[in-house]
Amino acid sequence: MRLLIAIGLFMVSLTLLMLGVAERTVWAPPTSYKLSVQFETGNPFTIIPNSVLSLHPGTPVVTSSGPRNVFIATGRENDIMAWVSDTPHTLIEATKTGNRLSASSFTGPGSNYSPIGSDLWRTSVSGERKAVLASPSKLSGAVIIASDGSTAAPGMVDVVWPVHFDLFPSNLLIGIGFGVLLLALILNLISYRSLRKRRGPSRKVPKAPQGPRIRLGKSPRMAPARGRRSARKVVYGLSAGALTLALLTGCAPSQNQPSATPTPTTTVADPPVVNTAQLERILQQVATIVDEGDAKNDAGRLATRVAGPALAQRTSYFAIRKLDAKLAPLPKIAGKPITFILPAASTIWPRTIMAITDEAGTPSPQMLVLQQVNPRSQYLLWYNIRLMQGAKIPSVPVKELGAVPVDPAAKFVKVAPNELPKVYGKIIDDGVGSASGALFNVENDEFYKQISESQASQVASLKNGKITFTHTLGSPNVLSLATTKSGALVAVSMIDGYTIRPTKRGSAITVTGMEKTLLGATGSPTGIVSNYSDMLLFFVPQSGTSAQVQLLGVTQGLLSVRSR
């Protein structure tokens, strides 16, 4: 019996070993899938859409070669198409069977433009006559190929999908096969030893002869058995055979059959405008440009990456530093580490990004707010706002989803974003007892306390003069992104205007510090008009809630001084 079991186990092990070897040889998939296309169109850009990159699973590797330099970049397909717009380009498409690529040329009146360094690209690479780039198809990924944006793009493109072959099923079959083979050998050895023991000499006492003995009983039935037990035997036999066949066939590679069940359609939200890698690259470039501009007091250098209130504050400070070299440079713009990321979820322009960086040696974490006006422009730093001590950023969507942009005149929040400077300034002037005082939480607002106390002190100290204050919107470009509870994070600029005029004939208004340096005089007999720029970060809750508007951060700088 043991010998029969050993033979059966040997056959099973042989079957498993053959299946395991077949899994990695006969039934193994190809090491890669490759599609190539060669064309001559003269267009400056070539686009490989997501439909081509998704022909096979895995991450395709795009290779392009030509007589000139080659540039390859990956990005969201909609972004690439928006960047190319109506500029002549070549579109790579796959045939219906998916086994061949073709190139279609599209003409248009659009102007050529270099794609190198665009903030829209997730990854990019340049090479001399040849470039290779892994181009994931996930998240609507696509590829743009060019030379320098003005000459024809390379005319040879290869797309290769490396196939990842999982050897675990094969290794499992081979491992189990060797295990069963070992068990068969052990049983065979035991059976052999038992057989040797039974083959030894044995003596038996002969018995006396006996006559034949007749036993009466039922005659054997030659017909096939009938009844419930016989039926069960047949069923058991068929079940065992079917189970054995299923086990053997189950080891073969399965074919994925498409499901006939329709999947429900869902509304797809707009994707975030950048991923983490893009933002890290953008902020590092911004920080580098600002460092270079600060070192040389060169506002023109900043203009390539800084705009709006952030540029205005630094431009004014550069002018003061040129007059007084003893002034220390402004706190640097830190590009890393990034501790908070909130990109807009959008497919249109302009696009907004908010990020907090906290570099060692800087006074406090800073909220950097950037905007991209159109596909071919770079993200510009509009606001760099120092967070106040103890400021808590409200709950916001995760960076993989992004936040919905909020209109500057939105009415679903307690105060429209573009109305914040006017309302907040009114509270600074009149105190929390004003009509809008209950809307703002100023209990821990150090900026409010300092400005309101400074204004009150200036009014009390002026004997021969009169001072008036104004608080107005500094820039119409108010950048806001929604929070998870229907509120908004708002970056806005406020201009604090101080107008001081003498009330007595023969008296004059004097100034000190940076105001004196920028004015170029100690004062003026006609009065002084000073403007300060405040870059403010507010959390504005939804209307109808008990929450109050909270100032989270501020950066203030002298903007201008002139005689009245």
Sequence and secondary structure as in RCSB ss.txt:
>XXXX:A:sequence
MRLLIAIGLFMVSLTLLMLGVAERTVWAPPTSYKLSVQFETGNPFTIIPNSVLSLHPGTPVVTSSGPRNVFIATG
RENDIMAWVSDTPHTLIEATKTGNRLSASSFTGPGSNYSPIGSDLWRTSVSGERKAVLASPSKLSGAVIIASDGS
TAAPGMVDVVWPVHFDLFPSNLLIGIGFGVLLLALILNLISYRSLRKRRGPSRKVPKAPQGPRIRLGKSPRMAPA
RGRRSARKVVYGLSAGALTLALLTGCAPSQNQPSATPTPTTTVADPPVVNTAQLERILQQVATIVDEGDAKNDAG
RLATRVAGPALAQRTSYFAIRKLDAKLAPLPKIAGKPITFILPAASTIWPRTIMAITDEAGTPSPQMLVLQQVNP
RSQYLLWYNIRLMQGAKIPSVPVKELGAVPVDPAAKFVKVAPNELPKVYGKIIDDGVGSASGALFNVENDEFYKQ
ISESQASQVASLKNGKITFTHTLGSPNVLSLATTKSGALVAVSMIDGYTIRPTKRGSAITVTGMEKTLLGATGSP
TGIVSNYSDMLLFFVPQSGTSAQVQLLGVTQGLLSVRSR
>XXXX:A:secstr
 HHHHHHHHHHHHHHHHHHHHHHHTTS   SEEEEEEE     SEEEE HHHHTSSSS  EEEEEEEEEEEEEEE
EHHHHHHHHTTS EEEEEE TTSS EEEEEE  S      TT TT SEEEEEEEEEEEE   TTTEEEEEESSSS
S   SEEEEEEE     HHHHHHHHHHHHHHHHHHHHHHHHHHHHHHHTS                      S  
 SHHHHHHHHHHHHHHHHHHHHHHHTS        S          BS  HHHHHHHHHHHHHHHHHHHHHT HH
HHTTTB HHHHHHHHHHHHHHHH TTS          EEEEEEBB SSSSEEEEEEE  TTSSS EEEEEEE ST
TS  EEEEEEEB TT        TTT B B  TT SSBSS GGGHHHHHHHHHHH TTSTTGGGB  TT HHHHH
HHHHHHHHHHH SSEEEEEEEEES S  EEEE TTS EEEEEEEEEEEEEEESSTT  EE  HHHHHHHTSSEES
S EEEEEEEEEEEEE BTTSS  BEEEEEEEEEEEEEE 
